[in-house]
Amino acid sequence: MLTQDQKDAFHRDGVLTVENAVNADLLARLRADFAGWVEESADKDAPYGETVDGRPRFDLQPGENGQPSALRRVAAPTEVSDAFFEAMSNSAMTDMVADLIGPNIKLHHTKINSKQPGAATMVKWHQDFPFTPHSNSDLVTALLMIDEVTEENGPLAVVPGTHKGPIHSLWHDGVFTGAVDPDTEAEMKQDAKLCMGKAGSVCLMHTRLAHGSEPNLSTMPRTLFICVYSAGDAMPCSPNPVPTKHMGLFVRGEDPRRVRAEAYDIDVPEYPKTSFFAQQSETERRA
Ligand SMILES: O=C(O)CCC(=O)C(=O)O
């Protein structure tokens, strides 16, 4: 599925963007299901629905400055949509991940992050691994573009090569902020590269790569379907922050029934009270 040059680029940079990760028919079904959730959420002003641990499935950006609240996260969409299950488990995207960390690939979790036009939704800088530590770091976060991602609509920003650098703590002064400290963030932003592409493209990101994203300044939505996969022999070291009945599903290869370990030190993450976005916001941290 991926060329040797693409695989080499991923291992060198920790990030690779590839077009046509799902076919046109599946992309249309993904877009239709998500449009239905946006419509359903329009008359809601607080998170709603329920996932396996009782927390809401649908998370809303609180309305500010006269803007209505807006859907920003769907947790574990594979549980409520055949299209999202298919994209996660049986698409070109799945094969690409197997090319990078396969042959045995299992699912950790899925979610949709959406930035509706005018909403303040943004992601503070972090690496994924301190949220989801495993016995080894052969984990890929696949961010499938459900909408076209442009310079204006809040693209993912990454710092190539940081997957080979330090693991940055997300705890500061005894508080789990879900983000690196402000000085580290300023340094990361200086070297940031944007991951953009047409709808149906996927950004494949190493779990230790530093990344963040700014609000959507355009009139078009920016929606990403995010699947976190691990090698079959990577074992989770903390509870899944976005638990799903599909966790541990082998989507390629088979269970090797072995654990492979890498040496590293990491702070234990805090389990989110509500969602990732609330965890990164001042309000929840002070609650
Ligand atoms: O939605 C985004 O722009 C980034 C997603 C992300 O960083 C995350 O969910 O960990």
The ligand as an SDF file (V2000), in Angstrom:
LIG
                    3D

 10  9  0  0  0  0  0  0  0  0999 V2000
   -8.0840   17.6690   16.1780 O   0  0  0  0  0  0  0  0  0  0  0  0
   -6.9110   18.0180   16.1010 C   0  0  0  0  0  0  0  0  0  0  0  0
   -6.5520   19.0050   15.4510 O   0  0  0  0  0  0  0  0  0  0  0  0
   -5.8010   17.2770   16.8070 C   0  0  0  0  0  0  0  0  0  0  0  0
   -6.2140   16.0060   17.4170 C   0  0  0  0  0  0  0  0  0  0  0  0
   -5.3800   15.6120   18.5890 C   0  0  0  0  0  0  0  0  0  0  0  0
   -4.3520   16.1340   18.8370 O   0  0  0  0  0  0  0  0  0  0  0  0
   -5.8100   14.5960   19.4860 C   0  0  0  0  0  0  0  0  0  0  0  0
   -7.0030   14.2390   19.4750 O   0  0  0  0  0  0  0  0  0  0  0  0
   -4.9250   14.0950   20.2200 O   0  0  0  0  0  0  0  0  0  0  0  0
  1  2  2  0
  2  3  1  0
  2  4  1  0
  4  5  1  0
  5  6  1  0
  6  7  2  0
  6  8  1  0
  8  9  2  0
  8 10  1  0
M  END
$$$$
